[in-house]
Amino acid sequence: MYHVIVIGGASAGLTAAMYTSRQGLKTLVITKDIGGQALLTNDIENYPAFEHISGFELMSKFEQHAK
């Protein structure tokens, strides 16, 4: 049984899952694939802590952090 079920594995869903997990809540993320629309973006500019990063690279970092 899970305390929280997050629908969607893009940046908002993964962030929600990270915060609920940090609070000690057993969390499940349901998604077709990790990354969402960001995976289709070649260049993301001015995202906090990154001046330039590809959407794929950013979502890979989100996925690593969420695990």
Secondary structure by P-SEA (a helix, b strand, c coil): ccccccccccaaaaaaaaaaaaacccccccccccccccccccccccccccccccaaaaaaaaaaaac
